[in-house]
Amino acid sequence: MGLLGLDAWRGNLGANPIEVITRSTGTWTLVFLLVTLSVTPLRKLSHYQSLVKFRRMLGLFAFFYACLHFTTYIWLDQFFDLPGIVKDVAKRPFITVGFLSFVLLIPLAVTSTRGMIRRLGRRWQQFHRLIYLIGIGGVIHYFWLVKADRTQPLIYGTCLIILLSYRIAVRRWKTERKPALTGIPDIG
């Protein structure tokens, strides 16, 4: 973010500075979403439990960059033209998916305080599984945005598939390891 600000101050954002800012903040949003999603697999594979302390902060960084990305769009790109924004969201599917992903990210940020975690209890973790859908939406948003070279969105998509596949594999492995109920009470 600091480098982007420095480039803006120096006038080094190229012919379309709004596009550079929008792309940069969108890219950082995806990076922080994927890094947030990687905390659990890294923690489980490395047995370094302290990584979990950083997950909430990383998720809030993703939200911060999503806010910058959205603000750049509504302010610098659309100049707060609400009818134009509504028309753009309805007309261009990649904006619709990005907007929905951003809207889903808002309640996750709001419920990331210790107090909300305590109040929601077990439901907090279930609620925060929306991050998977948000990640998918973010990758689709980027993929549909790019017209020519789709290498970058495919890299993010591949990372997301690996992270989500890991979770699915672990969940299946855990359910397959549970002994079948035989009707015999466990006395041990």
N, C-alpha and C positions, 0 to 999 in steps of 0.2 A: 504494500500500500504506500509506503514511504517512497519507493522508487517511482511509482506511478505519479505521485504528487510532485516529485522532483522533475520528472520528465514533463509534466504539465507546466510547471513553473518555467522551465527552460524552453518550452515550445517544441519539445521533441516527440509529440504524439502523432505526427504524420498528418496526412491530408484530411483524415476523418477522426479527429480526437474523440468524439463521442463513441464511435464504434470501438476504438482502442480501450476506452475506459469500461464500456459495457462488456466487451469480451474478457478483459482482464478480471473484473470483479466476478463474472460468471465462472471463469476458470477456477479462481480461488474458492468459490463456493463449492464447486464439485470436488476440488482437491480436499478441502476440509471435511466434506461429507464422507468421502472415501476413507480418509485417515480416521475419522470417528468410527466408521464401520469396521476398520481394521483393528481397533483396540482389543475387542474380545478375542478374535482368533490369535492375535499376537500374545495376549495374556495367557491364553490356554496352552499355546504351543511352547512358549518360553517359560511358563510357570512363574512369571514375574507379575505377581498380583497387584503391585503398586501402579501398574499402567492404568487401572480402572479410575484412578484419581484424575486422570487427564481427559477422560472421555467427555464429560459434561462441558469442560472448557473448550474442547475442540468442536463440539456440536454448536456451542454458542459462537465460536469463530465462523462456522459455516453460516449461521443465521446472520451474523454481522455482515458478511460479504454478500449474502442474498439480499439483505436490506440495501446495501450500496448498489447492487446490480439493479434491483427494482427501482430505486430512487433515480439512478442514472436514466433508466428508461422513461419513467413518468415525468421527470424534470427536464433533463437535457435533451432527450430525444422527442418527447411529446409535448413539452412545455405545459404540463398539467391540463391538456385538452381532454377532459373526461369523455366527451362523445367520441373523439378520435381514438382514445385508448380502448373504449368498449368495442368500437368497430374493429380495431386492430386485433384485439383478443379473439373476437368472433371469427375474423377472416383468416388469421394465420395460426394454424394448429400448433406450431412450435411455441408461440406465445401463450396459447391457451394452456398447454401442458406445463410450461414454466410458471405461469401465474398460479395454477392449481397447486403445484409443488411448493411454491412460496407460501400460499395460504395455509397449507398443511404444516408448514414449518413453524408458523407463528405460535400455535398452541403448545408445540414442543418446547419452544424457548420460554414461553410464559410459565410452563409447569416444571422448569428446570431448577427451581429454588429448593433448598432443603425443606422448607415448610410445605411446599406442594408435594414433594416426594413423600413426606410423612403423611400428609392428608390423604393422598391417593393410595398409599400402601402398595399392595400387590398390583393394583390396576395401573399404577404409574408405568411399570415395566411393559405391560401389555399395550398401553396407550403409546408409549415411545417406540413401539415396533413400526409405527407409521414411517419411521426413518427409512425403512426398506422401500416402501412405495415412493417416498420422496426422492430417494437415490435413483430409482428406475425412471421417475419423471424427469429428473435433472439430466440423465443421460439421453433420454428420448428428446428432450428440449434441445440439447446440443446437437444431436445427430440430425434432427429435422432442420435445424438452423443452417448447417453447413451444406453448401451446394456442390462443391467440387471435391476437394481432398478430405475424405472422412477418416483419415488415419487417427487424428486426435480423439474424436468421439468414440471410435472403435476401441482405442486403448482404455479409455475410461469405462466403456461398457464391459470390456473383458475383465478389468479389475473388479467391477461390481459383480459380475457373474461369478467370479472366483470367490469373492467374499460371501455372497448369498449361498453359493453351492456348499461352502464349508459349513455354514449354519444348518443347511438341510441335511448334509451328511452326518453331522454330529447328532442332530435330533433323531434321525433314523437309527443311528448306531445305539443311542441310549435306549430307544424303545425296543429294539431287537434284543438287547442284553437283558432286559427285565425278564425274569422267569415267568412262564405261562402260569396263569392261575389254574390250579388243579382241584380246587375245592378242599384241599387238605390244609388245616390251619398250621400256621408257622409257630412252632413252639420254641424256637431257638432265639 
